[in-house]
């Protein structure tokens, strides 16, 4: 096992060191969602059963998003492939990838997903992590200037519209934000939703996100950086909150808020210990690789907008990125079915 891991590290070392996503590395990252996109088992269903008629196979329940272990991982696996196809026109298995996308994201399959989420007892299904990635996939399809993408974006739109309605209904009911470092983290979900709301010029959606983010987070101060990470985090509660406030506040107001919320980040000597994984065959413990990516993409987002104040964080962001990249293709399905998406999201923020 140690030899296998050593060989894998040698295999991926070019992009671990360079952090520049090239065709060779893109093909390696694409191989992960390609492998699992139509792999039905193992599978973790987040299903509420009303009666025995609802006991069906994952593919029957979710014909679009049944692969990659769970619904949300399937969604961002689709996003990863669309992103890579857009960035690399010469990506290996290009036509095979497009065919898989066309099969999974057919109009009929998306309607089946809409029908499932429309059940009265499934209104909270994938709230809010899966919702966020669904809008990310919608945006990626709509910004991809290729014939295949326009049709798939149109197919997906009814599900995205349903998700937007769910956000708009739910977030005002949330009296307190969920600050967990896992799927229910409110700030991460609002950030990805905001990005789509801005892209789609949906001013009502923007207004809802902005007003509720201010309500939930504007009075926060002194985020406990020393409390991170919790044992199974894959999102940074402190930095994800920073990420949404950076998006919705004017620059001057944001910097004032950040000085109160995250004063240590202004210190040029700021350090933060990398998250360490003790057992990558454990599906929860391997989450911590994702946490390093989460920290990296939020640091990059901050540095791009405020280089004068936060350029000193660039080495720290790179350290977190490097640490996580080394484990993306380590041969363990527990991490492989989702970590490629986190790597690509971090690349995306690094090179915007």
C-alpha positions in Angstrom: 0.0 0.0 0.0 2.9 2.4 0.8 4.5 1.6 -2.5 1.2 2.3 -4.4 0.8 5.6 -2.6 4.4 6.5 -3.5 3.9 5.7 -7.1 0.7 7.8 -7.2 2.5 10.7 -5.7 5.1 10.5 -8.4 2.3 10.3 -11.0 0.7 13.5 -9.8 3.8 15.4 -8.7 3.8 17.8 -11.8 0.6 19.5 -10.8 1.4 19.2 -7.1 4.5 21.3 -7.6 3.4 23.6 -10.4 -0.2 24.2 -9.5 -0.8 25.1 -13.1 -3.6 23.0 -14.5 -2.3 21.5 -17.8 -3.9 19.0 -20.2 -2.1 16.1 -18.6 -3.3 16.9 -15.1 -6.8 17.8 -16.4 -7.1 14.3 -17.9 -6.1 12.7 -14.6 -8.7 14.8 -12.7 -11.3 14.1 -15.3 -10.8 10.3 -15.0 -12.3 10.4 -11.5 -15.8 11.7 -12.3 -15.7 9.8 -15.6 -15.3 6.6 -13.6 -18.1 7.2 -11.2 -20.6 9.3 -13.1 -22.6 6.2 -14.1 -21.4 3.9 -11.2 -24.5 3.2 -9.2 -22.9 1.4 -6.2 -21.8 1.9 -3.6 -24.5 4.5 -3.0 -25.7 6.5 0.0 -29.3 7.6 -0.5 -30.6 10.6 1.6 -34.2 9.4 1.3 -37.2 9.7 3.5 -39.5 6.7 2.9 -43.2 7.2 3.2 -44.1 3.7 2.3 -42.7 0.6 0.6 -43.5 1.9 -2.9 -40.6 4.4 -2.6 -38.0 1.6 -2.2 -36.2 1.7 -5.5 -32.7 1.6 -6.9 -30.6 4.8 -6.9 -30.8 5.0 -10.7 -34.6 4.6 -10.6 -34.9 7.4 -8.0 -32.3 9.7 -9.5 -31.7 8.9 -13.2 -29.6 12.0 -13.7 -27.6 12.0 -10.4 -27.3 8.4 -9.2 -23.5 7.9 -9.6 -20.5 9.0 -7.6 -21.8 7.6 -4.3 -24.4 10.3 -3.5 -26.6 12.9 -5.2 -24.5 16.0 -4.5 -21.2 14.3 -5.5 -22.8 13.3 -8.7 -23.9 16.9 -9.3 -20.4 18.3 -8.8 -18.9 15.4 -10.7 -21.0 16.6 -13.7 -19.8 20.2 -13.0 -16.2 19.0 -13.0 -16.4 17.5 -16.5 -18.2 20.5 -18.0 -15.6 22.7 -16.5 -12.7 20.6 -17.9 -14.3 20.3 -21.3 -14.6 24.1 -21.5 -11.0 24.7 -20.3 -9.4 21.9 -22.4 -11.0 21.4 -25.9 -8.5 18.5 -26.5 -9.4 16.7 -23.3 -9.1 12.9 -23.6 -12.4 11.0 -24.0 -14.0 14.2 -25.0 -16.8 12.7 -27.0 -17.4 9.9 -24.5 -17.7 12.5 -21.7 -20.2 14.5 -23.8 -22.3 11.4 -24.4 -22.4 10.6 -20.7 -23.5 14.1 -19.9 -26.2 13.9 -22.6 -27.5 10.6 -21.3 -27.6 11.7 -17.7 -28.9 15.2 -18.2 -31.6 14.4 -20.6 -34.9 16.3 -20.4 -36.7 13.2 -19.1 -34.1 12.5 -16.4 -34.1 16.0 -15.1 -37.9 16.0 -15.0 -37.6 12.9 -12.8 -35.3 14.8 -10.5 -37.8 17.7 -10.4 -40.6 15.2 -9.6 -38.6 13.7 -6.7 -37.7 17.1 -5.2 -41.3 18.2 -5.6 -42.5 15.6 -3.1 -43.9 17.3 0.0 -41.7 15.1 2.2 -38.5 15.9 0.2 -38.5 19.7 0.3 -35.3 19.6 2.4 -33.6 17.0 0.1 -29.9 18.1 -0.3 -30.4 21.3 1.5 -28.2 23.3 1.1 -25.0 21.7 -0.2 -26.5 19.9 -3.2 -28.6 22.9 -4.1 -25.4 25.0 -4.3 -23.6 22.6 -6.6 -26.7 22.3 -8.8 -26.6 26.1 -9.5 -22.8 25.8 -10.1 -23.5 23.2 -12.8 -26.2 25.3 -14.3 -23.8 28.3 -14.5 -21.1 26.2 -16.1 -23.4 24.9 -18.8 -24.7 28.3 -19.5 -21.2 29.8 -19.9 -19.9 26.9 -22.1 -20.1 28.1 -25.7 -20.5 24.6 -27.3 -23.6 23.1 -29.0 -24.0 20.3 -26.5 -24.0 22.6 -23.5 -26.9 24.8 -24.6 -29.3 21.9 -24.8 -28.2 20.5 -21.4 -28.5 23.9 -19.8 -32.1 24.1 -21.0 -32.8 20.6 -19.7 -31.4 21.5 -16.3 -33.1 24.8 -16.0 -36.4 23.6 -14.4 -34.5 21.9 -11.6 -32.4 25.0 -11.1 -35.5 27.2 -10.9 -36.9 24.8 -8.3 -33.7 25.1 -6.3 -33.8 28.9 -6.4 -37.4 28.8 -5.1 -36.3 26.5 -2.3 -33.5 28.9 -1.4 -35.8 31.9 -1.4 -38.3 30.1 0.8 -35.9 28.5 3.2 -33.2 31.0 4.0 -35.5 33.7 5.6 -36.8 30.9 7.9 -33.3 30.2 9.1 -33.0 32.3 12.3 -29.4 31.1 12.9 -26.8 30.1 10.3 -25.5 26.6 10.2 -21.8 26.9 10.9 -20.8 23.3 10.5 -17.9 22.4 8.3 -19.9 19.9 6.3 -22.9 19.7 3.9 -25.3 22.0 5.8 -22.9 25.0 6.0 -25.0 28.0 5.2 -22.3 30.4 4.1 -20.9 28.0 1.4 -24.3 27.5 0.0 -25.0 31.2 -0.2 -21.7 31.9 -1.9 -22.4 29.5 -4.8 -26.0 30.7 -5.0 -24.8 34.3 -5.1 -22.4 33.6 -7.9 -25.2 32.2 -10.0 -27.6 35.0 -9.0 -25.1 37.6 -10.2 -24.3 35.7 -13.4 -28.0 35.2 -14.3 -28.8 38.9 -13.4 -31.5 37.6 -11.0 -31.8 40.7 -8.8 -34.6 39.3 -6.6 -32.4 36.3 -5.8 -29.4 38.6 -5.1 -31.5 40.7 -2.8 -32.7 37.7 -0.8 -29.2 36.4 -0.4 -27.7 39.7 0.5 -30.3 40.7 3.1 -30.2 37.3 4.7 -26.4 37.0 4.8 -26.2 40.4 6.4 -28.9 39.3 8.9 -27.1 36.1 9.7 -23.5 37.3 9.8 -23.0 41.0 10.1 -22.6 41.0 13.9 -20.2 38.1 14.0 -16.7 38.8 15.4 -13.6 37.0 16.5 -14.0 33.8 14.5 -12.2 31.0 16.5 -9.6 30.0 14.0 -8.0 27.7 16.6 -11.3 25.7 16.7 -10.7 24.5 13.2 -10.7 21.9 12.1 -13.4 19.8 13.6 -12.9 16.0 13.1 -14.7 15.6 9.8 -14.8 19.1 8.3 -14.5 19.6 4.5 -15.4 23.3 4.6 -13.8 26.0 6.7 -16.6 27.6 8.8 -14.6 30.8 9.3 -13.4 31.2 5.7 -16.7 30.2 4.1 -18.4 33.0 6.1 -15.8 35.3 5.0 -16.4 34.2 1.4 -20.1 35.2 1.4 -19.6 38.5 3.1 -16.8 39.4 0.7 -19.3 38.8 -2.1 -22.2 40.8 -0.8 -20.6 43.8 1.0 -19.0 46.8 -0.6 -15.2 46.8 -0.2 -15.0 49.3 2.5 -17.7 47.7 4.6 -16.2 44.3 4.1 -12.8 45.2 5.3 -14.2 46.8 8.4 -16.3 43.7 9.1 -13.3 41.4 8.4 -11.1 43.3 10.8 -13.6 42.4 13.5 -14.3 38.9 12.3 -10.9 37.7 11.2 -8.3 40.1 12.5 -5.5 37.4 12.5 -5.6 37.3 8.7 -4.2 40.9 8.5 -1.0 39.8 10.3 1.8 39.1 7.7 3.0 36.4 10.0 -0.3 34.5 10.1 0.1 30.7 10.0 -2.5 28.0 10.0 -1.7 24.3 10.5 -2.7 22.1 7.6 -5.5 19.6 8.2 -4.2 16.1 8.5 -6.0 12.8 7.6 -5.2 9.7 9.6 -7.1 7.2 7.4 -8.2 7.9 3.8 -10.2 4.7 3.7 -12.6 6.3 6.2 -15.3 8.3 4.3 -15.6 10.9 7.0 -12.0 11.4 8.0 -11.0 12.0 4.4 -13.2 15.1 4.5 -10.2 16.9 5.9 -8.5 16.9 2.5 -11.5 18.9 1.3 -11.0 21.3 4.1 -7.5 22.2 2.8 -9.1 22.9 -0.6 -11.8 25.0 1.0 -9.2 27.1 2.9 -7.2 27.5 -0.3 -10.1 28.7 -2.6 -11.2 31.2 0.0 -7.7 32.6 0.4 -7.3 32.9 -3.3 -10.7 34.7 -3.6 -9.6 37.2 -0.9 -6.2 37.8 -2.4 -7.5 38.5 -5.9 -9.8 41.3 -4.7 -7.5 42.7 -2.0 -3.9 41.9 -3.0 -2.5 44.9 -1.1 -3.9 43.7 2.2 -3.6 39.9 1.8 -0.8 39.0 -0.6 1.0 37.5 2.4 -1.6 34.7 2.4 -0.6 33.4 -1.0 2.1 30.9 0.3 -0.4 29.7 2.9 -3.0 29.1 0.3 -0.5 27.3 -1.9 0.5 25.1 1.0 -3.1 24.0 1.6 -3.6 23.4 -2.1 -0.5 21.3 -2.4 -1.3 19.2 0.7 -4.7 18.3 -0.7 -3.7 17.7 -4.3 -1.4 14.9 -3.2 -4.4 12.9 -2.1 -6.9 13.4 -5.0 -6.0 10.2 -6.9 -4.8 8.0 -4.1 -6.9 5.0 -5.1 -9.5 5.3 -2.4 -13.1 5.7 -3.6 -13.9 7.5 -0.3 -12.1 10.6 -1.5 -11.9 10.0 -5.3 -15.6 10.3 -5.9 -15.6 14.0 -4.8 -12.2 15.5 -4.3 -11.5 16.2 -8.0 -14.4 18.8 -7.9 -12.8 20.5 -4.8 -9.4 20.6 -6.5 -10.9 22.2 -9.6 -12.9 24.7 -7.6 -9.7 25.7 -5.9 -7.9 26.0 -9.3 -10.8 28.1 -10.6 -10.4 30.6 -7.7 -6.6 30.6 -8.0 -6.7 31.6 -11.7 -9.7 33.9 -12.0 
